[in-house]
Amino acid sequence: MKVSEIFVSIEGEGIRTGLAAVFVRLFGCNLRCSYCDSMYAVEGNDYTQMSVEEIMAAIEKTGIRHVTLTGGEPLIHPGTWELLQILSDRGYQVNIETNGTVACQKHLPGVFYTMDWKCKSSGMTHQMKMENLATLDKHDVLKFVVGSVEDLQETSSVVAELAHRLPQNMPQIFISPVFGKLENEKIVEWMLSDKTMLQNNARFQVQLHKVIWDPNRRGV
């Protein structure tokens, strides 16, 4: 497997915000988002070829039981499902950060998904499929990264449609700003005034790791 980096940090967003975790960032992605903050894991050749066993050894060495598999896009890589199965079998709690282009094929014990819907400002909305969102369940997260008022409107529309499809099994909804693009206050005011956001318990978040460290720093 092509590995960009393995490091220990805190979860910067989502339902485990602030919790220590081991991050395994795989190299390579099938999207090119306008605001991508990890292009070093998408283009070029800055990666190490590692076996599943070598990745597991690096994880186990940390002694931390929470793992985040990220990228790039982790679900397009051969070996990912083998790695996830081993982590699940050994009792790890795993968060898979995925870009919305791949359906959630398996829900393994201890494993949940954080799936993106790429709004218009990403330049990748045309790659999104509602059918992929419908493979999430109430233990998973659906994340919208918003950079414009148009993105807010798109978010409301997508959540409303998904709630119609999954009335009893909606994933947890998180809204994040594109770093430096849309004011936090504007997003929160919109959330508080939008019926769909309120009905589906949407939560606002910032990327905590970018508040703690330099926004461009790697390995955090």
C-alpha positions, 0 to 999 in steps of 0.5 A: 500500500502507498502510505503518505504518513503515519502519525499520532495526533488528536482528531481535528473534527468529527465525533471524536474531536480532541481524541488521540488517534493514530492517523494512517494517510494513504497516498492517491486520490480520485478527486482534485478538490479546489481547497485540498489541504493534503495535495502531498498525499495526492500528487507526486511520489512522496510516499512509502510502499508498505504491506498491511503487516508493516502498517499494523506494526506501526499502529501497534507500536503507538499503543493507541486504540483509535485509528483514522484512515485517511488520504487521499482517498483510502477506499480506492486502495488495494489492501484497505479492506484487509487492513480494516478487517484486521483492525476490527478483529483486534478491537481497534476503533477506526474512523474512515475519512472518505470523499463520497465517491465510494459506497460503504461496502461493509460496516465492520465492528468498531469501524465507522465512516466519515463521508464527504459531500463535495459542494460546488466550491470544491469543483467536484460536485459532479462526482457525488452520488446520493446512492453512496450517501445512502450506504451510511447509517446512524453511526457514521458521519456525513460532512459538508465543507462549505465555502460559499452561500451556494454551498450552504443551499446545496447542503440543505438540499442534499440533507433534506433528500437523504433524510427522505431516503433514510428517515430512521437511519440518518448519519450525523451531519457536520458542517465545516468551513473552507479554511479562510473562505466563509465566516464562521458566524455566517455559517452558524447563523444559517444553520440556526435559521435552516429548518433542515439543519435543525431537524437533522441535528447538524453540528458546526465544526472547525478544523481544531488541528489548524487552530492548535498548529500552523494550518499548513503543518503536516503530521498533525 
